[in-house]
Amino acid sequence: MIKRTIPSTGEELPVIGMGTWQTFDVSEEQSYPVLKNILQQLHTNGGRLIDSSPMYGNSEKVVGDITSDMEIANDFFYATKVWTSGKQEGIHQMEMSMQKMKRTTIDLMQIHNLVDLKTHLTTLRQWKESGKIRYIGITHYTDDMHEELESIIRKEPIDFVQFNYSIQSTNAEKRLLPAAADLGVATLINRPLGVGKLFNIVKSRPLPAWVDEFNIKSWAAYFLKYIIAHPAVTCVIPATGNVKHAADNFEAGTGLLPGMELRKKMLEHFKGL
């Protein structure tokens, strides 16, 4: 799988990771084998990052239960979030997240949707200094918050910024992605498939023949390669509980990437559907 560098350290991160919103929020352990298969596929295909949050119901616990039973548990890059107000409430929530995910260190702790930003930033810096976490991040999921995210990374020493970006929602290309590149901030991309809505647009339409040379064999790969081809994108985190869909997603992280002109052609083709 293609890798990108985390600017603040130089560590390399594979470009396709795993989101867990809804898909890992299960209550029955009978769902675990399928999800374990997907995480095994992620690893086999060279991926590492698993992104979760206390907001995602049982997802953190499910990630912890499944990965702790895998010999490759320590190969993954664990990302989660703090999503509450108040210093002590934040500390308690993050400690619970570590317990649920069965980790003594979290690779990336993010302030979910910028809730109580200043309070949690102070704690996260202390936790990073002490080694409880390795990276600090901030997140949001709507276009109208991109300006605020940009403002924060210009003022604060942030390692990662997570936001929405897709072939249908390209607002991040205007300022946020260039700013992240200029400032040396890694980027995580959520909602890369428009929460699945992009597939309703393409439905049973065939892929254009001119994408063959870029190892694009599915619409998922088409959408994800468009994103990955932007040089400021570090890692994309599509979420799925379907083994075949996961395979399509991971495949997108391999092979040649379209250049600027082909990305424009891909965008124009999609808009014409």
Backbone hydrogen bonds in HBPLUS format (Angstrom, degrees):
<---DONOR---> <-ACCEPTOR-->    atom                        ^
c    i                          cat <-CA-CA->   ^        H-A-AA   ^      H-
h    n   atom  resd res      DA  || num        DHA   H-A  angle D-A-AA Bond
n    s   type  num  typ     dist DA aas  dist angle  dist       angle   num
A0002-ILE N   A0253-GLY O   2.81 MM 251  5.75 173.4  1.82 172.8 170.6     1
A0015-VAL N   A0002-ILE O   2.99 MM  13  5.93 154.6  2.06 158.2 156.5     2
A0004-ARG N   A0013-LEU O   2.86 MM   9  5.37 164.0  1.88 143.7 145.9     3
A0013-LEU N   A0004-ARG O   2.73 MM   9  5.37 158.1  1.78 154.9 162.3     4
A0006-ILE N   A0011-GLU O   2.71 MM   5  5.37 166.5  1.73 164.7 169.4     5
A0009-THR N   A0006-ILE O   3.16 MM   3  5.94 156.3  2.22 125.9 131.9     6
A0010-GLY N   A0006-ILE O   2.73 MM   4  5.26 163.6  1.76 178.1 172.2     7
A0236-VAL N   A0015-VAL O   2.76 MM 221  6.00 162.5  1.79 148.7 149.7     8
A0017-GLY N   A0236-VAL O   2.79 MM 219  5.92 168.9  1.80 165.8 163.8     9
A0018-MET N   A0049-LEU O   2.81 MM  31  6.19 147.6  1.91 148.0 158.9    10
A0051-ASP N   A0018-MET O   2.87 MM  33  6.17 169.0  1.89 164.8 167.1    11
A0019-GLY N   A0238-PRO O   3.02 MM 219  5.28 177.0  2.02 120.2 120.1    12
A0024-PHE N   A0020-THR O   3.21 MM   4  5.06 165.3  2.23 129.6 130.1    13
A0023-THR N   A0021-TRP O   2.73 MM   2  5.59 145.6  1.84 101.3  92.7    14
A0025-ASP N   A0022-GLN O   3.21 MM   3  5.02 153.8  2.28  98.7 106.4    15
A0031-SER N   A0028-GLU O   3.04 MM   3  5.91 169.6  2.05 122.6 126.0    16
A0032-TYR N   A0029-GLU O   2.95 MM   3  5.12 151.7  2.03 104.9 113.9    17
A0035-LEU N   A0031-SER O   3.38 MM   4  6.65 168.8  2.39 154.9 158.0    18
A0036-LYS N   A0032-TYR O   2.72 MM   4  5.84 156.8  1.78 162.8 170.3    19
A0037-ASN N   A0033-PRO O   2.95 MM   4  6.08 149.1  2.05 139.1 147.2    20
A0038-ILE N   A0034-VAL O   3.02 MM   4  6.38 150.0  2.11 144.6 152.6    21
A0039-LEU N   A0035-LEU O   3.01 MM   4  6.33 157.4  2.06 147.9 153.2    22
A0040-GLN N   A0036-LYS O   2.85 MM   4  6.06 149.2  1.94 145.4 154.8    23
A0041-GLN N   A0037-ASN O   2.87 MM   4  6.13 152.0  1.94 144.8 152.6    24
A0042-LEU N   A0038-ILE O   2.87 MM   4  6.19 153.1  1.94 145.0 152.8    25
A0043-HIS N   A0039-LEU O   3.05 MM   4  6.31 160.4  2.09 145.0 148.8    26
A0044-THR N   A0040-GLN O   2.82 MM   4  6.07 165.4  1.84 153.1 157.7    27
A0045-ASN N   A0041-GLN O   2.84 MM   4  5.93 152.2  1.92 151.9 158.1    28
A0047-GLY N   A0042-LEU O   2.69 MM   5  4.93 141.7  1.84 166.4 154.2    29
A0046-GLY N   A0043-HIS O   2.96 MM   3  5.11 159.9  2.00 107.8 113.4    30
A0077-PHE N   A0048-ARG O   2.92 MM  29  5.24 167.6  1.93 114.8 116.6    31
A0050-ILE N   A0077-PHE O   2.87 MM  27  6.14 157.0  1.93 162.7 162.5    32
A0079-ALA N   A0050-ILE O   2.88 MM  29  5.94 162.7  1.91 171.3 165.4    33
A0052-SER N   A0079-ALA O   2.81 MM  27  6.19 149.7  1.90 141.8 151.6    34
A0056-TYR N   A0053-SER O   3.01 MM   3  5.40 158.3  2.06 110.4 117.0    35
A0059-SER N   A0056-TYR O   3.09 MM   3  5.54 166.4  2.11 132.0 134.3    36
A0062-VAL N   A0058-ASN O   2.91 MM   4  6.10 162.7  1.94 162.0 167.8    37
A0063-VAL N   A0059-SER O   2.87 MM   4  6.08 162.4  1.90 154.8 159.3    38
A0064-GLY N   A0060-GLU O   2.96 MM   4  6.22 162.0  2.00 149.1 154.0    39
A0065-ASP N   A0061-LYS O   2.77 MM   4  5.98 164.3  1.80 155.2 159.6    40
A0066-ILE N   A0062-VAL O   2.96 MM   4  6.06 167.4  1.98 151.2 154.4    41
A0067-THR N   A0063-VAL O   2.93 MM   4  5.94 167.8  1.94 154.2 157.2    42
A0068-SER N   A0064-GLY O   3.04 MM   4  5.76 155.6  2.10 141.1 148.0    43
A0069-ASP N   A0066-ILE O   3.14 MM   3  5.54 151.8  2.22 108.2 116.6    44
A0070-MET N   A0067-THR O   2.93 MM   3  5.10 159.2  1.97 116.3 117.1    45
A0073-ALA N   A0070-MET O   3.16 MM   3  5.38 156.5  2.21 117.4 116.7    46
A0075-ASP N   A0072-ILE O   2.83 MM   3  5.36 161.2  1.86 122.4 128.8    47
A0076-PHE N   A0073-ALA O   3.42 MM   3  6.00 159.1  2.47 111.7 116.5    48
A0107-ASP N   A0078-TYR O   3.05 MM  29  5.21 115.9  2.48 134.5 151.5    49
A0108-LEU N   A0078-TYR O   3.06 MM  30  6.42 153.1  2.13 151.9 151.6    50
A0080-THR N   A0108-LEU O   3.00 MM  28  6.45 156.3  2.05 169.0 173.7    51
A0110-GLN N   A0080-THR O   2.94 MM  30  6.25 152.6  2.02 138.8 147.6    52
A0082-VAL N   A0110-GLN O   2.78 MM  28  6.25 147.4  1.88 162.7 171.1    53
A0112-HIS N   A0082-VAL O   3.01 MM  30  5.75 153.8  2.08 144.3 152.1    54
A0090-GLY N   A0086-GLY O   2.91 MM   4  5.98 152.1  1.98 143.2 151.3    55
A0091-ILE N   A0087-LYS O   2.93 MM   4  6.23 159.6  1.97 152.9 158.5    56
A0092-HIS N   A0088-GLN O   2.89 MM   4  6.05 166.7  1.91 150.9 154.6    57
A0093-GLN N   A0089-GLU O   2.93 MM   4  6.10 160.9  1.96 146.3 151.8    58
A0094-MET N   A0090-GLY O   2.95 MM   4  6.13 163.1  1.98 152.3 156.6    59
A0095-GLU N   A0091-ILE O   2.94 MM   4  6.12 156.0  2.00 150.1 157.0    60
A0096-MET N   A0092-HIS O   2.95 MM   4  6.19 152.5  2.03 147.5 155.1    61
A0097-SER N   A0093-GLN O   2.88 MM   4  6.18 148.4  1.98 144.3 153.6    62
A0098-MET N   A0094-MET O   3.02 MM   4  6.30 155.1  2.08 146.4 151.9    63
A0099-GLN N   A0095-GLU O   3.08 MM   4  6.36 153.3  2.16 142.4 149.6    64
A0100-LYS N   A0096-MET O   2.84 MM   4  6.09 165.1  1.86 154.2 158.1    65
A0101-MET N   A0097-SER O   2.88 MM   4  6.03 159.0  1.93 150.2 155.9    66
A0102-LYS N   A0098-MET O   2.89 MM   4  5.77 108.0  2.43 129.8 146.2    67
A0103-ARG N   A0098-MET O   2.96 MM   5  5.19 163.2  1.99 147.8 152.7    68
A0102-LYS N   A0099-GLN O   3.09 MM   3  4.86 146.0  2.21  94.6 104.8    69
A0106-ILE N   A0132-LYS O   3.03 MM  26  6.52 158.2  2.07 156.8 158.1    70
A0134-ARG N   A0106-ILE O   3.09 MM  28  6.63 139.5  2.26 149.8 157.6    71
A0135-TYR N   A0107-ASP O   2.81 MM  28  5.99 123.5  2.13 137.3 154.6    72
A0109-MET N   A0135-TYR O   3.11 MM  26  6.41 166.2  2.13 154.7 151.9    73
A0137-GLY N   A0109-MET O   2.95 MM  28  6.03 146.7  2.07 143.6 140.9    74
A0111-ILE N   A0137-GLY O   2.87 MM  26  6.29 148.7  1.97 133.0 136.5    75
A0114-LEU N   A0111-ILE O   3.36 MM   3  5.38 164.5  2.38 118.7 114.8    76
A0139-THR N   A0111-ILE O   3.19 MM  28  6.17 146.2  2.31 155.1 145.1    77
A0115-VAL N   A0112-HIS O   3.16 MM   3  6.11 172.6  2.16 129.6 130.8    78
A0120-HIS N   A0116-ASP O   3.16 MM   4  6.39 172.7  2.17 163.7 165.7    79
A0121-LEU N   A0117-LEU O   2.87 MM   4  6.00 154.0  1.94 158.5 166.8    80
A0122-THR N   A0118-LYS O   3.38 MM   4  6.55 157.7  2.44 144.8 148.1    81
A0124-LEU N   A0120-HIS O   2.78 MM   4  5.99 165.8  1.80 158.1 162.4    82
A0125-ARG N   A0121-LEU O   2.98 MM   4  6.13 153.8  2.05 147.5 153.5    83
A0126-GLN N   A0122-THR O   3.25 MM   4  6.50 153.4  2.33 141.7 148.5    84
A0127-TRP N   A0123-THR O   2.85 MM   4  6.14 157.3  1.90 153.6 160.8    85
A0128-LYS N   A0124-LEU O   2.82 MM   4  5.97 152.0  1.90 145.5 153.0    86
A0129-GLU N   A0125-ARG O   3.00 MM   4  6.13 156.7  2.06 141.9 148.2    87
A0130-SER N   A0126-GLN O   3.02 MM   4  6.26 146.4  2.14 143.4 152.1    88
A0131-GLY N   A0127-TRP O   2.98 MM   4  6.08 116.3  2.40 135.1 150.1    89
A0132-LYS N   A0127-TRP O   2.91 MM   5  5.13 137.2  2.09 154.0 153.7    90
A0131-GLY N   A0128-LYS O   3.19 MM   3  5.06 146.7  2.31  95.4 105.2    91
A0159-ASP N   A0136-ILE O   2.97 MM  23  5.35 137.9  2.15 139.0 152.0    92
A0160-PHE N   A0136-ILE O   3.05 MM  24  6.34 150.7  2.14 147.4 151.1    93
A0138-ILE N   A0160-PHE O   3.15 MM  22  6.58 141.1  2.31 137.2 146.0    94
A0162-GLN N   A0138-ILE O   2.83 MM  24  6.19 165.9  1.85 159.1 163.9    95
A0140-HIS N   A0162-GLN O   3.03 MM  22  6.37 134.8  2.24 136.8 149.9    96
A0145-MET N   A0142-THR O   3.18 MM   3  5.71 164.5  2.20 115.1 119.5    97
A0146-HIS N   A0143-ASP O   3.07 MM   3  5.50 170.1  2.08 118.7 121.6    98
A0149-LEU N   A0145-MET O   3.01 MM   4  6.30 159.5  2.05 153.2 159.0    99
A0150-GLU N   A0146-HIS O   2.92 MM   4  6.14 160.1  1.96 150.0 155.2   100
A0151-SER N   A0147-GLU O   2.97 MM   4  6.20 156.3  2.03 144.5 151.1   101
A0152-ILE N   A0148-GLU O   3.03 MM   4  6.30 153.9  2.10 149.0 155.2   102
A0153-ILE N   A0149-LEU O   3.07 MM   4  6.38 167.4  2.09 155.9 158.1   103
A0154-ARG N   A0150-GLU O   3.10 MM   4  6.26 133.8  2.32 142.9 154.9   104
A0155-LYS N   A0152-ILE O   2.97 MM   3  5.19 140.8  2.13 103.5 115.1   105
A0156-GLU N   A0152-ILE O   2.79 MM   4  5.80 157.9  1.84 166.5 172.5   106
A0158-ILE N   A0156-GLU O   2.99 MM   2  5.77 115.9  2.41 114.1  97.4   107
A0186-ALA N   A0159-ASP O   2.89 MM  27  6.08 148.9  1.99 162.6 154.3   108
A0161-VAL N   A0186-ALA O   2.91 MM  25  6.36 148.0  2.01 153.8 162.3   109
A0188-LEU N   A0161-VAL O   3.05 MM  27  6.26 157.6  2.11 134.5 139.1   110
A0163-PHE N   A0188-LEU O   3.04 MM  25  6.55 151.6  2.12 163.2 166.5   111
A0190-ASN N   A0163-PHE O   2.80 MM  27  5.61 162.5  1.83 132.5 138.1   112
A0165-TYR N   A0190-ASN O   3.32 MM  25  6.60 141.0  2.48 174.8 174.1   113
A0166-SER N   A0169-SER O   3.06 MM   3  4.90 167.2  2.08 127.3 129.7   114
A0169-SER N   A0166-SER O   3.12 MM   3  4.90 130.1  2.38  91.4 105.0   115
A0173-GLU N   A0170-THR O   2.97 MM   3  5.70 158.4  2.01 123.3 129.5   116
A0174-LYS N   A0171-ASN O   3.05 MM   3  5.75 156.1  2.11 119.5 125.7   117
A0177-LEU N   A0172-ALA O   2.92 MM   5  5.70 172.9  1.92 159.0 157.0   118
A0179-ALA N   A0175-ARG O   2.89 MM   4  5.94 154.2  1.95 149.1 157.2   119
A0180-ALA N   A0176-LEU O   2.95 MM   4  6.13 159.9  1.99 151.1 156.2   120
A0181-ALA N   A0177-LEU O   3.05 MM   4  6.30 159.0  2.10 151.5 157.0   121
A0182-ASP N   A0178-PRO O   2.93 MM   4  6.15 161.8  1.97 149.8 154.7   122
A0183-LEU N   A0179-ALA O   2.88 MM   4  6.00 152.9  1.96 150.8 158.0   123
A0184-GLY N   A0180-ALA O   2.99 MM   4  5.88 116.4  2.40 138.2 151.1   124
A0185-VAL N   A0180-ALA O   2.90 MM   5  4.83 174.8  1.90 145.0 146.7   125
A0184-GLY N   A0181-ALA O   3.41 MM   3  5.29 152.3  2.50  96.0 103.8   126
A0234-THR N   A0187-THR O   3.31 MM  47  5.04 137.3  2.50 121.3 132.2   127
A0235-CYS N   A0187-THR O   3.09 MM  48  6.47 150.2  2.18 159.7 168.0   128
A0189-ILE N   A0235-CYS O   2.95 MM  46  6.38 151.0  2.03 149.3 158.0   129
A0237-ILE N   A0189-ILE O   3.05 MM  48  6.00 175.8  2.05 157.3 156.2   130
A0194-GLY N   A0191-ARG O   3.20 MM   3  5.02 162.6  2.23 106.9 106.8   131
A0196-GLY N   A0193-LEU O   2.93 MM   3  5.28 131.5  2.17 105.4 118.4   132
A0197-LYS N   A0194-GLY O   2.96 MM   3  5.21 160.9  2.00 115.3 116.5   133
A0199-PHE N   A0196-GLY O   3.26 MM   3  5.91 146.0  2.39 113.1 120.3   134
A0200-ASN N   A0197-LYS O   3.10 MM   3  5.35 139.7  2.26 102.8 113.7   135
A0201-ILE N   A0198-LEU O   3.12 MM   3  5.37 139.3  2.30 100.0 111.1   136
A0202-VAL N   A0198-LEU O   3.37 MM   4  6.82 155.7  2.44 147.9 153.0   137
A0203-LYS N   A0199-PHE O   2.83 MM   4  5.62 150.9  1.92 141.0 149.9   138
A0205-ARG N   A0202-VAL O   2.78 MM   3  5.48 162.4  1.81 150.9 155.1   139
A0211-VAL N   A0208-PRO O   3.29 MM   3  6.18 164.3  2.32 126.2 126.7   140
A0212-ASP N   A0209-ALA O   3.26 MM   3  5.89 171.9  2.26 123.0 124.9   141
A0214-PHE N   A0211-VAL O   3.03 MM   3  5.58 156.4  2.09 116.2 123.8   142
A0215-ASN N   A0212-ASP O   3.06 MM   3  5.56 147.8  2.17 126.7 124.6   143
A0222-TYR N   A0218-SER O   3.04 MM   4  6.36 151.6  2.13 143.3 151.8   144
A0223-PHE N   A0219-TRP O   2.91 MM   4  6.17 165.6  1.93 154.6 156.0   145
A0224-LEU N   A0220-ALA O   2.90 MM   4  6.07 162.4  1.93 150.9 156.5   146
A0225-LYS N   A0221-ALA O   2.78 MM   4  5.70 160.1  1.82 146.7 152.4   147
A0226-TYR N   A0222-TYR O   3.21 MM   4  6.31 150.2  2.31 140.1 147.5   148
A0228-ILE N   A0224-LEU O   2.88 MM   4  6.15 173.4  1.88 160.2 161.0   149
A0229-ALA N   A0225-LYS O   2.92 MM   4  5.80 150.3  2.01 143.2 149.6   150
A0230-HIS N   A0227-ILE O   2.98 MM   3  5.69 161.6  2.01 118.9 124.8   151
A0233-VAL N   A0230-HIS O   3.07 MM   3  5.73 168.9  2.08 125.7 128.6   152
A0246-ALA N   A0242-ASN O   2.92 MM   4  6.13 153.2  2.00 151.5 159.7   153
A0247-ALA N   A0243-VAL O   3.03 MM   4  6.32 153.5  2.11 145.8 152.4   154
A0248-ASP N   A0244-LYS O   3.07 MM   4  6.43 155.6  2.13 149.4 155.4   155
A0249-ASN N   A0245-HIS O   2.96 MM   4  6.25 156.2  2.02 147.7 154.4   156
A0250-PHE N   A0246-ALA O   2.92 MM   4  6.19 165.4  1.94 157.9 160.7   157
A0251-GLU N   A0247-ALA O   2.99 MM   4  6.10 150.6  2.08 144.6 152.7   158
A0252-ALA N   A0249-ASN O   3.11 MM   3  5.38 135.0  2.32 101.0 112.8   159
A0253-GLY N   A0250-PHE O   3.04 MM   3  5.51 155.3  2.10 110.4 117.9   160
A0254-THR N   A0251-GLU O   3.14 MM   3  5.70 157.3  2.20 121.6 122.0   161
A0263-ARG N   A0259-GLY O   2.93 MM   4  6.14 153.1  2.00 154.6 163.1   162
A0264-LYS N   A0260-MET O   3.12 MM   4  6.41 153.2  2.20 146.2 152.7   163
A0265-LYS N   A0261-GLU O   3.07 MM   4  6.38 150.1  2.17 140.6 149.0   164
A0266-MET N   A0262-LEU O   2.76 MM   4  6.05 153.5  1.83 150.9 158.1   165
A0267-LEU N   A0263-ARG O   2.94 MM   4  6.17 157.7  1.99 148.5 153.9   166
A0268-GLU N   A0264-LYS O   2.92 MM   4  6.13 164.6  1.94 150.1 154.3   167
A0269-HIS N   A0265-LYS O   2.88 MM   4  6.01 156.9  1.93 146.6 153.2   168
A0270-PHE N   A0266-MET O   3.03 MM   4  6.21 158.6  2.07 144.9 150.4   169
A0271-LYS N   A0267-LEU O   2.94 MM   4  6.21 161.8  1.98 152.5 157.5   170
A0272-GLY N   A0268-GLU O   3.09 MM   4  6.26 133.5  2.32 138.3 149.9   171
A0272-GLY N   A0269-HIS O   3.17 MM   3  5.17 132.2  2.41  93.9 106.9   172
A0273-LEU N   A0270-PHE O   3.12 MM   3  5.42 163.6  2.15 110.3 115.5   173
